Amino acid sequence: MRRVDALADLLDGPRARGAFLLRVTMEPPWSVRVQDRAPLTLVAMVRGTSWLVSGDGPAVRVAQGDVAIVRGPEPYTMTSDPATPVRVIIHPGQRCSAPDGTSRTEQMTLGVRAWGDALDAPDVMLVGTYGLRGAVTGRLLAALPPVLTVPGADAGAAAALAGLLESEIGRDEPGQDVVLDRLLDLLLIAVLRAWFARPDAAAPGWYRAHGDPVVGPALRAVHADPARPWTVAALAAEAAVSRAAFAQRFGRLVGEPPMAYLTGFRLAQAADLLRETDATLEAVARRVGYGTPFALSTAFKRAHGVSPQEYRDRR
């Protein structure tokens, strides 16, 4: 059986495809409201300082060298000072306007993947947006807080990748979109690896449990082969412990019984397959461990409130 670690499992699936990347240069005081409905955005602070404000949460400081991830699709604000009124709004399709609706798209465009007040402005950041819902799995989004930051001192490989991304972002060469997509993917992985490794990271229980000597082997087995007809006894055998001991430890570490977790994992996988592929419902059911499309449809509607086809039509 192939070994599946927790982070690799979170990142398994489609990657950036034509991601929206910009080198943003702003003259303080500035404040940008982002309501583009993107599922995930990375912000690497190259120079200066900014603040990220999402929902009712506190303003999060992003200093030079720090890298932040913002989970969508809810709007958020990037600003030089949380007290500064919003001056630019970014809409879906990367259309920009002033708060009164006046277009700012052309005014803010400064060149190839360059955007802002002026090219020599003191606040500089790299912004990479995963614009397609299918580019990031639902399970990854569910594992993240609205805003997370990795300080430059802890960034490690992420800092080097941000530097490489900055050197490539303004180029206009054949295949450049693919190069930038892959760099953004690598930066995302490096930032998440650094963040999940921190003791204060609010990682979900199942992620932390991957390292447990009893629960970890069972989780890796489920993630590697969700279609297998798993039972609590079979999962306990993966961990080489009794059924009762396994069930008790699993519930304590993960926060739910083994079969409830298995069902949730299968349905999350099914949701991603419906969003990201054109596989038939029968094929999706087979890949996630349901014997018939009807069985999957019943469980899916119970969990999501809509049928698999209705869910797919919303992508």
C-alpha positions in Angstrom: 0.0 0.0 0.0 1.4 3.4 -0.9 2.0 5.7 2.1 -0.3 8.7 2.2 0.7 11.5 4.6 -1.8 14.1 5.8 -0.6 17.0 3.8 -0.1 15.1 0.6 -3.7 13.9 1.0 -5.0 17.4 1.5 -3.2 18.6 -1.7 -4.1 15.6 -3.8 -6.0 16.6 -6.9 -6.0 19.3 -9.5 -3.7 22.2 -9.2 -3.6 25.8 -10.4 -4.6 26.2 -14.0 -4.2 29.8 -15.3 -4.1 31.2 -11.7 -4.3 34.9 -11.4 -0.9 36.3 -10.3 0.1 39.9 -9.7 3.0 41.9 -8.3 1.1 44.6 -6.4 2.7 47.9 -5.5 0.8 50.3 -3.3 1.4 53.8 -1.9 0.2 54.2 1.8 -2.4 54.8 2.9 -4.2 52.2 0.8 -7.1 49.8 1.3 -8.4 47.2 -1.2 -11.6 45.2 -0.7 -11.4 41.8 -2.5 -14.8 40.2 -3.3 -13.8 38.1 -6.3 -15.2 34.9 -4.8 -12.0 33.0 -5.3 -11.6 29.9 -3.1 -8.0 30.5 -2.0 -5.4 33.4 -2.3 -1.8 33.6 -1.3 -0.1 36.9 -0.3 3.7 37.1 0.0 4.9 40.4 1.4 8.0 41.4 -0.4 8.4 44.9 1.1 6.6 47.0 3.7 3.6 45.9 5.8 0.0 45.1 5.2 -3.0 44.0 7.2 -5.6 41.3 6.2 -9.2 41.7 7.6 -11.7 38.9 7.0 -15.2 38.9 8.3 -15.6 39.7 11.9 -12.1 38.4 12.7 -9.2 40.6 14.0 -6.9 42.3 11.6 -3.9 40.1 10.8 -0.5 41.8 10.3 1.6 40.6 7.3 5.1 42.0 7.6 7.9 41.9 5.1 8.9 38.3 4.4 5.7 36.8 5.7 3.3 34.7 3.6 -0.4 34.6 4.2 -3.3 32.4 2.9 -6.8 33.7 2.7 -9.6 31.2 2.4 -12.6 32.3 0.2 -15.1 32.8 -1.1 -16.0 35.4 1.5 -14.7 38.9 0.9 -11.7 40.3 2.7 -9.7 43.6 2.9 -6.0 44.2 2.3 -4.8 47.5 3.7 -1.9 49.5 4.9 -3.9 50.4 8.1 -7.2 48.8 9.3 -8.5 52.3 9.9 -8.1 53.3 6.2 -11.4 53.5 4.2 -11.7 51.1 1.3 -10.5 52.9 -1.9 -10.6 50.0 -4.5 -12.9 47.0 -4.8 -11.9 43.9 -6.8 -14.9 42.1 -8.3 -15.2 38.7 -10.0 -13.3 38.5 -13.2 -10.7 40.8 -11.6 -12.7 43.9 -12.5 -11.7 46.9 -10.3 -13.8 49.8 -9.2 -13.9 52.7 -6.7 -16.5 52.3 -3.9 -18.8 54.6 -5.9 -18.7 52.1 -8.9 -16.3 54.1 -11.1 -14.0 51.7 -13.0 -10.4 51.6 -11.8 -9.3 48.6 -13.9 -7.2 50.4 -16.4 -5.9 53.0 -13.9 -4.5 50.3 -11.6 -2.9 48.2 -14.4 0.8 48.9 -14.5 2.2 46.3 -16.9 2.6 42.6 -17.3 1.1 41.1 -14.1 1.7 44.4 -12.3 -1.0 46.3 -10.5 -1.3 49.1 -8.0 -0.7 52.8 -7.5 2.8 53.1 -8.9 5.6 50.8 -9.8 8.0 52.3 -7.3 5.5 52.3 -4.3 6.9 51.2 -1.0 4.5 48.4 -0.2 5.1 45.4 -2.5 3.4 42.0 -2.4 2.9 39.0 -4.6 -0.7 37.9 -4.9 -1.7 34.5 -6.3 -5.3 33.6 -6.6 -6.7 30.1 -7.3 -9.7 31.3 -9.3 -11.3 27.9 -10.0 -13.2 26.0 -7.3 -11.8 22.7 -8.7 -8.2 23.9 -8.3 -8.4 23.4 -4.5 -10.2 20.5 -2.8 -13.0 21.1 -0.5 -11.2 19.2 2.3 -8.2 21.5 2.1 -10.5 24.6 2.4 -12.3 23.0 5.3 -9.0 22.5 7.1 -7.9 26.1 7.0 -8.9 29.2 9.0 -10.2 32.3 7.2 -6.7 33.8 7.3 -3.4 32.2 8.3 0.1 33.6 8.2 3.6 32.1 8.3 6.2 34.6 9.6 9.3 35.1 7.4 11.5 33.6 10.1 9.5 30.3 9.9 8.9 30.3 6.1 11.9 28.2 5.1 11.4 27.0 1.6 8.4 29.3 1.1 10.7 32.4 1.3 13.0 31.0 -1.4 10.0 30.1 -3.6 8.4 33.6 -3.1 11.7 35.1 -4.3 11.7 32.9 -7.4 8.0 33.7 -8.1 8.9 37.4 -7.9 11.6 37.0 -10.5 9.3 35.2 -12.8 6.0 37.0 -12.4 6.8 39.9 -14.7 8.1 37.8 -17.6 6.1 37.4 -20.8 7.5 34.3 -22.4 6.1 31.1 -24.0 4.8 28.8 -21.4 5.0 31.4 -18.7 1.5 30.7 -17.3 2.5 27.0 -16.7 5.7 28.1 -14.9 3.8 30.5 -12.7 1.1 27.9 -11.9 3.7 25.4 -10.7 5.6 27.9 -8.7 2.3 29.0 -7.0 1.5 25.3 -6.2 5.0 24.8 -4.7 4.6 28.0 -2.6 1.2 26.8 -1.4 2.6 23.5 -0.3 5.6 25.1 1.4 3.4 27.6 3.3 1.0 24.9 4.4 3.8 22.6 5.5 5.3 25.4 7.6 2.0 26.3 9.1 0.7 22.8 9.9 4.1 22.2 11.6 3.5 25.0 14.1 2.2 23.9 17.5 -0.4 26.7 17.5 -1.8 25.7 14.1 -5.5 24.9 14.3 -5.2 21.7 12.3 -8.2 19.4 12.2 -8.2 16.4 14.5 -7.8 13.9 11.7 -4.7 15.7 10.4 -3.0 15.6 13.8 -4.1 12.0 14.2 -2.1 11.0 11.1 1.0 10.9 13.3 -0.6 8.6 15.9 0.8 5.1 15.9 -2.6 3.5 16.3 -5.0 5.8 14.4 -2.5 7.0 11.8 -2.1 3.7 9.9 -5.9 3.3 9.7 -6.3 6.9 8.4 -3.6 6.4 5.8 -5.3 3.1 4.7 -8.6 4.8 4.2 -7.1 7.7 2.3 -5.2 5.4 0.0 -8.1 3.1 -0.8 -11.5 4.7 0.2 -13.4 2.2 -2.1 -12.4 -0.8 0.1 -15.4 -2.1 2.1 -13.9 -0.9 5.4 -15.3 -2.0 8.8 -14.1 -0.9 12.3 -12.6 -4.4 12.7 -10.7 -4.0 9.4 -9.4 -0.6 10.4 -8.4 -1.9 13.8 -6.4 -4.7 12.1 -4.4 -2.0 10.2 -3.4 -0.7 13.6 -2.9 -4.1 15.1 -5.1 -3.4 18.1 -8.5 -4.6 19.3 -11.7 -3.2 17.8 -12.8 -1.6 21.0 -9.4 0.0 21.7 -9.2 1.4 18.2 -12.7 2.8 18.2 -12.1 4.6 21.5 -8.8 6.0 20.5 -10.0 7.1 17.1 -13.0 8.9 18.5 -10.8 10.7 21.1 -8.2 11.9 18.6 -10.3 12.6 15.5 -13.5 13.7 17.2 -15.9 11.3 15.6 -16.4 7.5 15.2 -14.4 5.7 12.5 -17.4 4.9 10.3 -18.7 8.5 10.5 -15.3 9.7 9.5 -15.2 7.2 6.6 -18.5 8.4 5.3 -17.5 12.0 5.5 -14.3 11.3 3.7 -16.0 9.4 0.9 -18.6 12.1 0.4 -16.0 14.8 0.4 -14.0 12.8 -2.2 -17.3 12.4 -4.2 -18.0 16.1 -4.1 -14.5 17.0 -5.4 -14.8 14.4 -8.2 -18.2 15.8 -9.2 -16.8 19.4 -9.3 -13.5 18.6 -10.9 -14.2 15.8 -13.4 -16.9 14.6 -15.9 -16.9 11.1 -14.5 -20.3 9.4 -14.4 -22.1 9.1 -11.1 -21.5 5.3 -11.3 -17.8 5.8 -11.7 -17.7 8.3 -8.8 -19.7 5.9 -6.6 -17.3 3.1 -7.4 -14.2 5.2 -6.7 -15.4 6.3 -3.3 -16.8 3.0 -2.0 -20.5 3.0 -2.8 -22.0 0.0 -4.5 -24.5 1.8 -6.6 -25.1 5.4 -7.9 -28.4 5.3 -5.9 -26.6 4.6 -2.6 -24.2 7.4 -3.3 -27.0 9.8 -4.2 -29.0 9.0 -1.1 -26.0 9.6 1.2 -24.8 12.6 -0.7 -28.2 14.4 -0.6 -28.4 13.6 3.1 -25.0 15.3 3.7 -25.2 18.2 1.2 -28.9 18.8 0.8 -28.8 18.4 -3.0 -28.4 15.6 -5.4 -25.0 14.9 -6.9 -26.2 16.2 -10.3 -27.5 19.4 -8.7 -24.2 19.8 -6.9 -22.3 19.3 -10.2 -24.4 21.8 -12.1 -23.3 24.5 -9.6 -19.6 24.3 -10.5 
